[in-house]
Each structure stands twice: as structure tokens, then as C-alpha cells.
Amino acid sequence: MKSRPFVFINAAMSADGKISTYERKQIRISSDADMKRVDELRAGADAIMVGIGTVLADNPGLTVRSGGKNPTRVVVDSMARTPMDAEVISRKDGPTIIAVSRSAPYERVEALREKAEIIIVGDKHVSLPELLGELKSRGINRLMVEGGATLNWGLICEGLVDEVYVYIGNMIIGGKDAPTLVDGAGFKEPIKLELLGVENMDEGILMKWRVR
Ligand SMILES: NC(=O)c1ccc[n+]([C@@H]2O[C@H](COP(=O)([O-])OP(=O)(O)OC[C@H]3O[C@@H](n4cnc5c(N)ncnc54)[C@H](OP(=O)(O)O)[C@@H]3O)[C@@H](O)[C@H]2O)c1
């Protein structure tokens, strides 16, 4: 048995591969049908993970809008920078785990502990393989990753992603500094994908890939 959950990335990007603007401002790329699909994916996941960059830029709640039980929310936040009023640690919306590194300031970690479970993994940065092992041991078998660009990179780099689902919306965002689906330093050798399916959805396309 795998010592980590099944991991899939879900994202919406523009026709030119951007996931937000050069100002890192959240922008609606998904169509109504895609929003519904994302909600169903969330409802079927044990946990939803985001990077601290996404929390600071978008302040997402990561809840299931159609009702029912909310999955556990997981924030990857090496220095415990999650704001105390972030939507993702609002207790009424279900449990949250904040993964921090051993370099996170003690007071910040203790303050966040009031609102969320804290997992400490990695020295300077959160160790993603260790974190996934911890999540698995807590019964999280199906993990949905909702970005952003740097976390997607970190997970793919470590070989921790099984599938990638991308909705390509009918727009061009542009900007060399706008985040793309996967940022980071880039790969010398591309990561190969196997196409699982393509679907027209409203005025965009949904693509599903398996990471080889
Ligand atoms: N269209 C979409 O589907 C979608 C979805 C989500 C986000 N977004 C957009 O994406 C942008 C945010 O992306 P982002 O790249 O700035 O932030 P991000 O990927 O959400 O978070 C990245 C941060 O995670 C932390 N981290 C800790 N350990 C890590 C590790 N091992 N590997 C990688 N990251 C690690 C790092 O900060 P520390 O060192 O402080 O821990 C890193 O800077 C926003 O503009 C948002 O709107 C779009």
C-alpha cells in the first residue's frame, strides 16, 4: 500500500497557461459547469491542499458549496504566515491542518494552534513527502491540490502527483510574471503525461492527465 494519499491537482488556466494575473489577483477562469465540477471534486476528497501564496492572494474558504461535509483543509506554510482571520481557518467550515517547518516562529505556531492542527515537517521548508505521509496516517486517502503555481511545482518535483485536471477557459491573461500552472525553477527534462480525457465544457475545455 502507498504511504501517501492519491494526489490530484485541479486548476483553471487561461488559453495561455496562466492561473491568475501578473498582479496575482484572483480571476474567474472557470465556467459555471466547471465550478460545479470542482465542488463535486472537493466533496469527494478527504482533504484539499493549498500553498500559503494562495491563502495570502485569494483567501479561499475551500468549502463544499453544495452542502454536506467539508473535507479537511491543508495549508503548506513553512513560516506560519497564515493570517489569524484567514477563511481557511474558520472553524465553522470544518477542520484545518497547517503544515509548518521547524523554522517557523514559535509564537506564530502557537497562535495558529488555537485554530488549526499543526504538523511540523522539514527544516526550512515544509517537507512535502513527510507531510503526505502524515496525512495518510490521519486517514486522508484522496488529496485534492488547488494550487498555486509554486506548490504544484514542489509536489510534481517530488514525484507526489498522480493526476492533473485542468480547465482551460476562454481567455488570454498574458504577462511574463503571471503565475502559470507550474512555476518554480522548471524541469530540465519535461514531466511526461498520459492523456486520460478531454471534454468540451461551456466555452472552455477540461483536460485530464495522468502523471507518468
Ligand atoms: N486558477 C487556479 O486554479 C488557481 C488556484 C490556486 C491559486 N491560483 C493563483 O496562484 C497564485 C498563488 O501561487 P503561488 O505560487 O504564489 O503560491 P502557492 O503555490 O499557493 O504557495 C507557494 C508557497 O508554499 C510554500 N511552500 C512550503 N513548502 C513548500 C514546498 N516544499 N514546495 C513548494 N512550496 C512550498 C512556500 O512558502 P513558504 O516558504 O513561506 O512556506 C511557497 O512560496 C495566486 O495568484 C492565485 O490566485 C490560481
The ligand as an ORCA input file, in Angstrom:
! r2SCAN-3c Opt
* xyz 0 1
  N      -6.563     29.306    -11.316
  C      -6.350     28.431    -10.363
  O      -6.780     27.273    -10.453
  C      -5.574     28.847     -9.133
  C      -5.593     28.022     -7.994
  C      -4.845     28.404     -6.894
  C      -4.074     29.552     -6.916
  N      -4.079     30.325     -8.010
  C      -3.231     31.534     -8.073
  O      -1.883     31.159     -7.801
  C      -1.219     32.248     -7.177
  C      -0.509     31.732     -5.948
  O       0.516     30.864     -6.333
  P       1.940     30.952     -5.661
  O       2.867     30.170     -6.491
  O       2.242     32.391     -5.403
  O       1.680     30.314     -4.223
  P       1.330     28.825     -3.711
  O       1.806     27.812     -4.674
  O      -0.087     28.826     -3.285
  O       2.186     28.762     -2.379
  C       3.582     28.664     -2.500
  C       4.250     28.718     -1.167
  O       4.067     27.484     -0.485
  C       5.115     27.369      0.447
  N       5.776     26.080      0.462
  C       6.202     25.476      1.614
  N       6.834     24.365      1.347
  C       6.849     24.221      0.008
  C       7.388     23.228     -0.840
  N       8.023     22.171     -0.353
  N       7.231     23.392     -2.171
  C       6.557     24.454     -2.659
  N       6.005     25.440     -1.904
  C       6.156     25.316     -0.562
  C       6.185     28.408      0.084
  O       6.082     29.488      1.005
  P       6.840     29.355      2.408
  O       8.292     29.168      2.083
  O       6.539     30.591      3.142
  O       6.251     28.158      3.032
  C       5.719     28.863     -1.288
  O       6.113     30.176     -1.575
  C      -2.259     33.298     -6.869
  O      -2.155     34.328     -7.808
  C      -3.574     32.562     -7.023
  O      -4.610     33.413     -7.466
  C      -4.814     30.005     -9.120
*
